[in-house]
Amino acid sequence: MAEEEVEILQSIYGDELVVERSSKNSPTIVLSMKIRSALSQSLCAASIHVVIELPEQYPRISPKIYLRQQRGLDENNANILQKRIYEYTEANMDMPILYDIFQMIQKFVETEQNFPCAVCPVCLDGFSAETSVFCTSNCDHYIHQNCFVRYVNYTEDEIKRELSEWPEDMKSKVDQVLKCPVCRTPLSEQDLSVVDRESITLDEIIGDEEKFEFNWKEWRTKLEELQPIFERQKAKGGLIDPEVERKRYLITDDIVFERRPVAKSSQQKENIEAVECVENLSAGPSYQFLYHQKCKSGRPYSLFRLRNRNMGHRNGPSKEKFRKDRGGNGYIPT
């Protein structure tokens, strides 16, 4: 039954419907077709690439339906469409529903999403079903027709300018292929023939655009309302004047700097206290003990080093011995 339904679909859609059959181990049929609005040939609406997998037990088992390459379709509408398809397949078990699924998707694109929800890649403006005229290339990217004309003319002018700057033997290296402004896919002759550049000029495009008229009276009224607020913020310093800020730290001859005493840092205070501590230590009795320990061990005490009193003798160092003074804190000669 599935084969008969597939043959009927092929006779209806022709080459637009692609049929793929899997191996004998898992005999499934995969149907894929790009669906877009067929109401008008001049307008290119959103498109959906539909893929349907038919299991071997179809129609007793519902087919798997995938919506891929949703060009220009809103995410909210895509979720609504997916829900409608699921509800329809569940409500029509054991029934041939492939043709109904394709028709449901096409009707949804024509009614719910009859123009792309994306923005033009050239002007970054949205599309409108009433006024906007747009075209799409083979890569399914949507562009306003006027923007497409401007893009093609500008690209051709740039190619000509680049060719004029290159020498004759190097012109072959210049890329002269017109490409899609979104994905850089080369545009075919069919894409370029969508817009007749000779019939549409930039003057006509500008004339068709909505004219903008500035309302000076309304602007002056609004300015008078905001002037008190501006003065109040300026008086409180709430406004930043670039000129004033630029000259805030400007040094001129008129500026006189007063010398102020610099407070000593904590590190400087610590260094001064360390020096005073060393001076007090050298004047105390403990210094004599350290000096004696130096003479015994031969290790220098560079911090408390004093001049050797015995080195000044003419006959060399004195051999005089010392003993500890029991009654005092020092040493006396023996």
Legacy VTK file of the C-alpha trace (Angstrom):
# vtk DataFile Version 3.0
C-alpha trace
ASCII
DATASET POLYDATA
POINTS 334 float
0.000 0.000 0.000
2.900 2.337 0.718
4.373 1.790 -2.750
1.085 2.713 -4.407
0.811 5.905 -2.383
4.403 6.852 -3.258
3.725 6.366 -6.967
0.676 8.632 -6.741
2.750 11.323 -5.031
5.426 11.085 -7.714
2.820 11.580 -10.400
1.534 14.694 -8.610
4.787 16.422 -7.604
7.082 15.051 -10.273
10.806 15.765 -9.815
10.205 17.931 -6.749
9.634 14.782 -4.701
12.778 12.741 -3.992
12.250 9.094 -3.079
14.983 7.013 -1.437
14.684 3.340 -0.583
16.897 1.729 2.025
18.480 -1.726 2.039
16.654 -5.016 2.392
17.577 -5.304 6.087
15.481 -2.256 6.944
13.114 -1.616 4.043
12.093 1.970 4.721
11.133 4.700 2.260
12.334 8.278 2.708
10.417 11.095 0.999
11.891 14.593 0.864
10.544 17.728 -0.787
10.969 21.473 -0.436
7.614 23.146 0.128
7.003 26.844 -0.472
4.067 29.056 -1.252
2.565 28.664 -4.711
0.189 31.634 -4.555
2.459 34.094 -6.354
5.556 33.598 -8.451
6.809 37.150 -7.880
6.978 36.761 -4.106
9.140 34.128 -2.475
7.668 33.088 0.834
9.127 30.894 3.534
10.173 27.363 2.607
10.519 24.096 4.489
12.421 20.975 3.527
10.139 18.083 4.603
11.556 14.592 5.172
9.191 11.657 5.817
10.409 8.219 6.812
7.942 5.375 6.092
8.480 2.251 8.199
7.783 -1.190 6.835
4.525 -1.426 8.833
3.116 1.834 7.407
0.258 2.830 7.650
-0.285 0.798 10.821
2.688 2.687 12.325
2.801 6.435 11.929
5.608 7.841 9.766
8.392 10.008 11.163
8.176 13.560 9.848
11.076 16.029 10.069
11.005 19.727 9.229
14.488 20.746 8.088
16.006 23.864 6.544
13.251 26.113 7.802
14.091 29.225 5.794
12.212 32.319 6.890
9.976 30.408 9.307
9.334 31.787 12.761
10.291 29.503 15.639
6.855 29.841 17.195
5.128 28.957 13.915
7.484 26.019 13.423
6.473 24.603 16.801
2.778 25.110 15.980
3.171 23.317 12.657
5.046 20.427 14.252
2.279 20.038 16.833
-0.453 20.043 14.192
1.339 17.357 12.189
1.737 15.152 15.263
-1.916 15.495 16.219
-3.037 14.710 12.652
-0.892 11.573 12.392
-2.095 10.282 15.747
-5.736 10.876 14.830
-5.474 9.109 11.451
-3.838 5.786 12.181
-4.135 3.067 9.496
-4.860 5.755 6.893
-2.779 7.018 3.928
-1.880 10.525 5.041
1.235 11.477 3.029
-0.563 13.736 0.569
-2.515 15.361 3.402
0.732 16.098 5.257
2.290 17.832 2.246
-0.851 19.866 1.664
-1.091 20.833 5.317
2.476 22.158 5.325
2.014 24.080 2.088
-1.225 25.643 3.310
0.434 26.632 6.569
3.284 28.358 4.724
0.848 30.235 2.487
-1.459 31.417 5.280
0.451 31.568 8.567
3.915 32.398 7.258
3.402 33.966 3.853
6.543 36.108 4.162
9.906 35.425 5.827
10.386 36.417 9.449
14.087 37.105 8.909
15.699 40.440 8.071
17.316 41.581 4.852
21.094 41.000 5.030
21.765 44.252 3.144
19.566 46.859 4.883
18.838 44.818 8.047
15.152 45.662 7.732
12.320 43.176 8.060
10.043 41.911 5.302
6.415 42.849 4.803
3.741 41.008 2.898
2.156 44.243 1.666
4.952 46.469 0.423
8.264 44.614 0.410
9.425 42.935 -2.762
12.168 40.416 -2.203
13.929 37.634 -4.027
15.717 34.481 -2.980
18.633 32.642 -4.490
19.236 28.922 -4.757
20.580 28.909 -1.200
17.216 30.142 0.125
18.358 33.443 1.578
15.916 36.310 1.314
16.821 39.820 0.176
14.750 42.839 -0.705
14.573 43.213 -4.440
15.768 46.822 -4.249
18.619 45.834 -1.970
19.519 42.994 -4.304
19.781 45.446 -7.212
22.026 47.755 -5.215
24.162 44.852 -4.036
24.690 43.512 -7.548
25.516 46.951 -8.970
27.944 47.723 -6.168
29.669 44.339 -6.484
30.098 44.734 -10.224
31.546 48.230 -9.771
34.025 46.923 -7.220
35.106 44.139 -9.563
35.663 46.651 -12.377
37.653 48.935 -10.113
39.832 46.071 -8.938
40.430 44.903 -12.506
41.558 48.382 -13.500
44.167 48.393 -10.736
45.681 45.016 -11.606
48.066 44.469 -14.532
46.918 42.494 -17.539
48.778 39.328 -16.612
47.302 39.361 -13.063
43.629 40.059 -13.819
42.823 36.360 -13.928
43.386 36.190 -10.178
40.562 38.622 -9.471
37.384 36.891 -8.273
34.670 38.023 -10.679
31.854 35.768 -9.471
28.814 37.385 -7.846
28.017 35.670 -4.569
25.231 35.568 -2.043
25.709 38.292 0.599
24.903 35.808 3.370
26.646 32.500 2.642
28.915 33.578 -0.270
27.467 30.905 -2.534
27.884 31.835 -6.233
24.712 33.278 -7.734
23.412 31.559 -10.833
22.035 33.209 -13.954
18.555 32.368 -12.754
19.182 34.286 -9.539
20.390 37.336 -11.455
17.493 37.179 -13.882
14.970 37.563 -11.072
15.652 41.277 -11.050
15.837 43.268 -14.269
18.412 45.890 -13.350
17.598 47.989 -16.413
13.952 48.488 -15.460
14.630 49.388 -11.839
16.850 52.354 -11.139
17.951 53.842 -7.881
15.914 57.003 -8.543
12.716 54.981 -8.805
13.628 53.105 -5.661
14.145 56.302 -3.724
10.870 57.696 -5.083
8.960 54.667 -3.917
10.316 54.881 -0.396
8.328 56.607 2.288
9.197 60.298 2.510
10.253 61.604 5.891
9.226 65.087 6.997
10.725 66.526 10.162
8.246 68.249 12.497
10.135 71.319 13.642
7.263 72.682 15.727
7.015 69.535 17.790
10.788 69.458 18.174
10.929 73.035 19.533
8.122 72.306 21.999
9.936 69.246 23.266
13.164 71.241 23.565
11.484 73.864 25.742
10.160 71.151 28.033
13.579 69.576 28.496
15.526 72.828 28.929
14.707 73.257 32.697
15.753 69.673 33.351
19.013 70.285 31.504
19.804 73.410 33.543
19.018 71.645 36.832
21.279 68.713 36.023
24.035 71.044 34.880
23.871 73.019 38.148
24.184 69.849 40.236
27.100 68.532 38.210
25.127 65.721 36.663
26.316 66.461 33.136
29.724 65.693 31.705
31.100 68.388 29.444
33.812 66.907 27.188
35.592 70.248 26.827
35.721 70.841 30.577
36.868 67.308 31.320
39.578 67.559 28.680
41.075 70.639 30.387
40.574 69.504 33.965
44.125 68.185 34.420
45.824 70.512 31.952
48.993 72.102 33.400
49.623 75.712 32.433
51.950 78.514 33.547
49.224 80.004 35.713
49.005 76.929 37.930
51.147 77.203 41.114
51.822 74.092 43.130
52.251 74.499 46.884
54.859 72.306 48.526
53.358 70.306 51.288
55.238 68.199 53.848
55.223 64.620 52.849
54.152 62.259 55.569
56.596 59.524 56.388
55.528 56.120 55.331
55.289 53.176 57.665
58.349 51.564 56.047
60.484 54.642 56.744
59.349 54.656 60.374
60.330 51.004 60.767
63.805 51.655 59.319
64.400 54.553 61.757
63.312 52.441 64.716
65.672 49.622 63.640
68.676 51.994 63.525
67.867 53.420 66.942
67.571 49.918 68.364
71.038 48.990 67.050
72.589 52.141 68.540
71.086 51.473 71.954
72.197 47.862 71.843
75.839 48.747 71.126
75.964 51.041 74.155
74.714 48.380 76.605
76.628 45.659 78.517
75.388 42.914 76.248
77.655 44.254 73.549
80.779 43.251 75.491
79.525 39.688 75.729
78.972 39.550 71.988
82.469 40.909 71.421
83.925 38.195 73.638
82.015 35.514 71.763
83.442 36.876 68.544
86.984 36.535 69.812
86.394 32.946 70.934
84.666 31.615 67.817
86.420 33.706 65.221
83.082 34.413 63.569
82.498 38.062 62.858
79.628 40.086 64.173
79.476 42.559 61.385
76.612 44.447 62.904
78.473 45.124 66.189
82.062 45.082 64.902
84.384 47.433 66.819
87.922 48.439 66.231
90.422 45.893 67.684
92.237 47.668 70.483
95.215 45.257 70.296
95.875 45.872 66.604
97.320 49.305 67.322
100.390 47.968 69.178
103.671 48.322 67.440
104.773 44.753 68.183
101.599 43.182 66.902
98.617 41.885 68.726
98.817 41.780 72.485
99.057 38.414 74.154
97.447 39.700 77.296
94.763 37.382 78.640
91.515 38.333 80.223
89.337 36.775 82.863
85.747 37.383 83.644
85.017 39.952 86.278
82.776 38.183 88.815
81.676 41.375 90.381
81.003 43.226 87.167
79.649 42.601 83.709
82.956 42.762 81.788
86.440 41.238 81.608
89.722 42.248 83.309
93.312 41.377 82.336
94.953 38.444 84.203
LINES 1 335
334 0 1 2 3 4 5 6 7 8 9 10 11 12 13 14 15 16 17 18 19 20 21 22 23 24 25 26 27 28 29 30 31 32 33 34 35 36 37 38 39 40 41 42 43 44 45 46 47 48 49 50 51 52 53 54 55 56 57 58 59 60 61 62 63 64 65 66 67 68 69 70 71 72 73 74 75 76 77 78 79 80 81 82 83 84 85 86 87 88 89 90 91 92 93 94 95 96 97 98 99 100 101 102 103 104 105 106 107 108 109 110 111 112 113 114 115 116 117 118 119 120 121 122 123 124 125 126 127 128 129 130 131 132 133 134 135 136 137 138 139 140 141 142 143 144 145 146 147 148 149 150 151 152 153 154 155 156 157 158 159 160 161 162 163 164 165 166 167 168 169 170 171 172 173 174 175 176 177 178 179 180 181 182 183 184 185 186 187 188 189 190 191 192 193 194 195 196 197 198 199 200 201 202 203 204 205 206 207 208 209 210 211 212 213 214 215 216 217 218 219 220 221 222 223 224 225 226 227 228 229 230 231 232 233 234 235 236 237 238 239 240 241 242 243 244 245 246 247 248 249 250 251 252 253 254 255 256 257 258 259 260 261 262 263 264 265 266 267 268 269 270 271 272 273 274 275 276 277 278 279 280 281 282 283 284 285 286 287 288 289 290 291 292 293 294 295 296 297 298 299 300 301 302 303 304 305 306 307 308 309 310 311 312 313 314 315 316 317 318 319 320 321 322 323 324 325 326 327 328 329 330 331 332 333
